[in-house]
């Protein structure tokens, strides 16, 4: 495992238990020796679920399964393995999922469509489900409501630290809790969600309401980060509501004003997890915030911001603390969205470096270079067209990224 990212938080956050959720992790040896690589989550009967998944045209077998299962809106279990993505594995991949689901059903006495599976790791290697199925009974005996850090650690691949976040919210004055974990460090680009994330709340919300809450929250968080511009075959975000918390009035629509605080806190939690993924970007040494304003629409602003965030030239300039803002101009130009060259303005670290399509008179590069030597880099671009704005978070591109990925399977 790589050294802990210099952008990592000092410690794993304190996540409160979510009534109706218990979890356990263990080692089954799918790929790794001497480390936990399997997670089982048990959910109380009556739990509802919503999910968003990769838009890759090469989805994994677990993604295909979850897409179907989530339409039922009910959940009793989650099984996650790391080390093998069970993607591009044909009929064998489908059988591996089915056997895993059958094992969980036998263990917890639930229906197959109530079991959700996720796999992360190497693509195009067939996975033997036997070690997973054999390990599940042992995990059932270890189920706890406070094993968040162990759970987040068990689903890591090239991650250097476990990722978790929690928020408290109110629905009609009644307290509800939201806690979640995520994994991801490479093959990260916005295209629904990023890698794997599992979020749990004790609120009582129908599956349809959960889905309408989750999609915009994922768009503002997991769809707004990029490490390397590559979208995984396995991207999965699942949101579960156990209904086991404090009683609150029924919520039947997204427009219910009593849901506002919950929606806001859910978005905050997902942004927290998404930013942790960027801070753990493979080989990352700097965290960059890219803000675009003045675009024709919010969607156009997002595309321009992504073009900047995904540019290897911009990312390597950030890595080298090179205040070469011409690379930002290049990225804006290639985005394919309207931008007024002669009204373009750029700020780096709050310092105005360009306006009206040219360098600011008397521009001093020294404070910009100093800013770019820090761990947190801020780039703001106004393209001079309209009122659309968006923010994307990314990291730098270093030699360590190449080393990690060149050696990934060895």
Phi, psi and omega in degrees: 000140182292161176298149182303135181302139177293348180263003184290150172295160183296327182204164177291137183290158176280110180258122179288151175301151173250114180309132181095002181234126172228149185214158176205148179233157180195179181255127175236354173076031175304316177219317187269146174254137174078021177211153178288134184220017182219136180233133173239128175241127176256133183241141183295148176306141182096356179294135176257164186212149171220155181208157170230146190224167182304149172262007176303140176279004177238056184291152179286165177298319176299323178296315178302317180298311183294325177302320179285315184296324185292339179293338177284339174076004182238149182215143174232342184204154172228132176235123182233131173240154175239159180105334179215123184280349185048047180240142183057048183238010173059214183298327179298324178293319178296316180296323179297318178296313183299320180290323177297315179297317179300319178298318179292320179299315180298327183285318189252355178067045181235176180274152181305320183289357176261003180252129180245135183237149176213144180225144180216142182145217185289137178269145172076020171246125180297144184243129176277117182282349186303313179299325179294308181300319180295329183277339186300316179302322178295326178289323179303322181289346182255003186303131179220164180262002185232019185267043186296313184294319178297321179296315180293328179288324184293336183263007181284148169244265178273006175303149177252352175207149178287150187238125180213157179202155180213151175215154172247144181221174175231143172236110183055040177085352179267136182284140172227154181243146174231127176223145182205162177230160179209163172220153178155141177209329178222172187055050186241116172205147183290120175197048177127298179202181184232119178056227186242137174211139181228120185237139186230141175223152177267008176292157177257098184228135177297155182302321180297321177291319177303315182297317181290338173282319188289317187300308179294328178293320177294325180295325182276354185235280183294333177275004181240024177231155177205133173256309186224005177081006180253132181264129183287156173284348192243002186310124182213130170233124180238136179240124183242140176236114186277334184069015185262008180268204180297141179297139174218160181301149179301139175246121185244354181212153179297331183283356180298120183298338180290350182265355187301314183293321177300314181298318180295316181289326176298315179298317178301315181297315181293323176297319178302310180296317181297319179291327175297323177298316178295320180293345176252017178307139185305117179077005186293141174236351182218145178252128185239135176253120181250116180243127179243130177233171176073018181273169182293332180200169177297322179296318178296319179298320179297318181295321179293316179298321178293322178299322178290313184294326183274348185293120176301326180292319177294315184294323178286329175296320177297317180301319183268007181054038180265113183282049181270081185288351174299332177292328176292318177302315179303313183295321176299317183294330183271354187291338179083009178249157181299135176206135180270107182306316187274007174238002183296135177229141182227134172238139174233121183061030180082356180266126179284118183251337180212146176204152180052036173078017178204172181295145177294132179304131180075017182305128179251115184285341187304309181293331178291315178298321179296318178299318184287349175279346181281175180282336183245121182242133180240127178235127179235133183228131172246124186264002168068032183245310186210219185240007180290140179217155178198155176233135177232141179250138181213184178224174180279171180242117186239172177299331181297327177300317179297316182298314182301314186278335175290332184255010194302318185274347185276000000 
